[in-house]
Amino acid sequence: MLTSPIASYGGFGMVRVGVDRDGDAVISCHSGGGSVAQVWASRWSRTGTLAAPLRISAATDNVGFHHALATDLDGDSMIVWPRYSSGKPELLGRRLSAGGTRGTVTALGAGDRPDLALDDDGDGNLVFHTVVPKSAPPYSYTKISARLISRSGGFGTTKTLTSDGRVPQADARPTSRFTVIWQQETFPYTIKSVTGP
């Protein structure tokens, strides 16, 4: 069973899966047990071999429920998750190589509900929303932002896609072309999209 080695951290949820060209998979999940919530990942080979779970988030970080995982054709993955700091979510991300090596954790600033996509070669796009407070009613708005990801795992600068949207989703064409969809936050709650590099 996937979570047997970390049963003391249960319950588990928010499962994500990424699959490479050979059918090997990376499976990530959220654990709510222990002293703080965390994100874990395991590699599951096409032959049925299951690697021991790796802790993706820091043992001291209290992570949010919604995390994102994407895997390229070579089996390299990117994982992004929110961590709560003073009650506000900030995003963190790290690369997980096809061989199971965890990359350096990168702090990505304020954000929540991340989603990401990698193209065949590992270039990617991270999207997320951020609740921005304001002084007049309704006292906040939710904007959607994006950051490109290099195949080596580096994150580009943040670009705002809209100041009226929530819960974005991303997907990729085979080579460095991404489509993002989101729901407009204000009435009539239209579904919108944009495609680009």
C-alpha positions in Angstrom: 0.0 0.0 0.0 1.3 3.4 -1.0 0.9 5.1 2.4 1.9 2.1 4.7 5.4 3.5 5.5 3.9 6.8 6.6 0.7 5.5 8.2 1.4 7.6 11.3 0.8 10.7 9.2 -2.7 9.7 8.0 -5.3 10.6 6.9 -4.4 11.1 3.3 -6.0 12.9 0.4 -5.7 15.2 -2.6 -3.9 12.5 -4.7 -2.1 13.6 -7.9 -0.5 11.4 -10.6 2.0 12.1 -13.3 3.1 9.5 -15.9 6.2 9.5 -18.2 6.5 8.1 -21.7 7.3 4.6 -20.4 4.4 4.3 -18.0 6.3 5.0 -14.8 4.3 7.2 -12.4 4.8 9.7 -9.7 2.0 9.8 -7.1 1.7 12.7 -4.6 -0.7 13.1 -1.7 -1.5 15.4 1.2 -1.3 14.1 4.8 -3.3 15.6 7.5 -1.9 13.7 10.5 1.2 14.3 12.6 1.9 17.8 14.0 1.4 19.6 10.7 0.0 18.7 7.2 2.5 17.7 4.6 3.0 16.7 1.0 4.5 13.3 0.0 5.4 11.7 -3.3 6.3 8.1 -4.4 7.5 6.6 -7.7 5.5 3.6 -9.0 7.2 1.8 -11.9 5.3 0.2 -14.8 6.5 -3.2 -13.5 4.7 -2.6 -10.2 7.6 -1.6 -8.0 6.6 1.1 -5.4 9.4 3.3 -4.0 9.2 4.5 -0.4 7.4 7.9 0.0 9.5 11.0 0.0 8.6 14.0 2.1 8.2 16.9 -0.4 7.3 19.7 2.0 9.4 20.5 5.1 8.6 18.6 8.2 7.8 21.9 10.1 5.6 23.5 7.4 1.9 23.4 7.7 0.8 23.0 4.1 -2.5 23.7 2.4 -4.8 21.0 1.0 -4.4 21.9 -2.7 -1.1 21.0 -4.3 -0.1 20.4 -7.9 2.0 17.8 -9.7 3.1 17.5 -13.4 5.5 15.0 -15.0 7.3 15.3 -18.4 8.0 12.4 -20.8 11.4 11.7 -19.2 9.9 11.3 -15.8 11.0 14.5 -14.2 8.3 16.1 -12.1 7.5 19.5 -10.6 5.4 19.8 -7.4 4.0 23.0 -6.0 2.1 23.5 -2.7 0.8 26.2 -0.4 2.2 26.8 3.0 0.4 28.8 5.6 2.4 31.7 7.1 0.7 34.0 9.6 -2.6 32.6 8.3 -1.9 33.5 4.7 -1.0 31.0 1.9 2.3 31.3 0.1 3.5 28.9 -2.6 6.6 26.7 -2.6 7.8 24.5 -5.4 10.5 21.9 -6.0 11.6 19.5 -8.8 11.6 15.7 -8.3 13.9 14.0 -10.8 13.1 10.8 -12.6 15.7 9.1 -10.3 13.9 10.3 -7.2 16.2 13.2 -6.3 14.5 16.2 -4.6 15.5 19.6 -5.8 15.9 22.8 -3.8 12.6 24.3 -2.5 11.8 27.6 -4.1 9.6 30.2 -2.4 7.2 31.6 -4.9 5.3 34.3 -2.9 1.7 34.7 -2.1 -0.8 32.3 -3.8 -3.1 29.4 -3.4 -4.9 26.7 -5.5 -1.9 26.0 -7.8 -2.1 24.0 -11.0 0.8 23.3 -13.4 1.6 21.7 -16.7 4.8 20.5 -18.2 5.4 19.9 -21.9 7.2 16.9 -23.3 10.6 18.3 -22.6 9.9 19.6 -19.1 9.2 23.3 -19.8 6.2 24.3 -17.8 3.6 26.8 -16.6 2.5 27.3 -13.1 -0.8 29.1 -12.5 -2.5 30.1 -9.2 -4.8 32.6 -7.6 -4.3 35.2 -4.9 -6.9 36.9 -2.8 -6.0 40.6 -2.6 -7.5 42.7 0.2 -8.9 46.2 -0.6 -10.5 48.9 1.5 -13.9 49.1 -0.3 -16.6 46.5 -0.5 -16.4 43.6 -1.3 -13.1 44.2 0.5 -11.1 41.8 -1.7 -10.7 40.5 -5.2 -9.0 37.3 -6.6 -6.4 37.6 -9.3 -4.8 34.8 -11.4 -1.1 34.7 -12.1 1.3 32.5 -14.0 5.0 31.7 -13.9 6.9 29.8 -16.6 9.1 27.0 -15.5 12.3 26.0 -17.2 13.2 22.4 -17.9 15.9 22.6 -15.3 13.3 23.5 -12.7 13.7 27.3 -12.5 10.7 29.6 -12.1 10.3 32.7 -14.2 8.8 36.0 -13.1 5.1 36.3 -12.1 2.7 37.6 -14.7 -0.9 38.6 -13.9 -3.4 37.0 -16.3 -6.6 38.6 -14.8 -7.7 40.5 -11.7 -11.1 38.8 -11.8 -10.7 35.0 -11.7 -10.3 32.0 -9.5 -9.1 28.4 -9.5 -7.1 28.3 -12.7 -6.2 25.1 -14.6 -3.3 24.7 -17.0 -2.4 22.2 -19.8 0.4 22.0 -22.3 1.0 21.2 -25.9 4.0 19.0 -26.7 6.3 22.1 -27.1 6.2 25.2 -24.9 2.6 26.3 -25.6 0.2 26.5 -22.7 -3.5 27.0 -22.2 -5.0 28.3 -18.9 -8.7 28.4 -18.1 -10.4 29.9 -15.0 -13.8 31.0 -13.7 -14.5 34.7 -13.5 -15.0 35.6 -9.9 -17.7 38.1 -10.5 -21.2 37.5 -11.9 -22.0 35.9 -14.4 -19.0 33.7 -13.4 -17.9 33.1 -17.0 -15.3 30.5 -17.9 -12.4 32.2 -19.7 -9.1 31.1 -21.2 -5.8 32.2 -22.7 -3.1 30.5 -24.7 0.5 31.5 -25.0 4.1 30.9 -24.0 
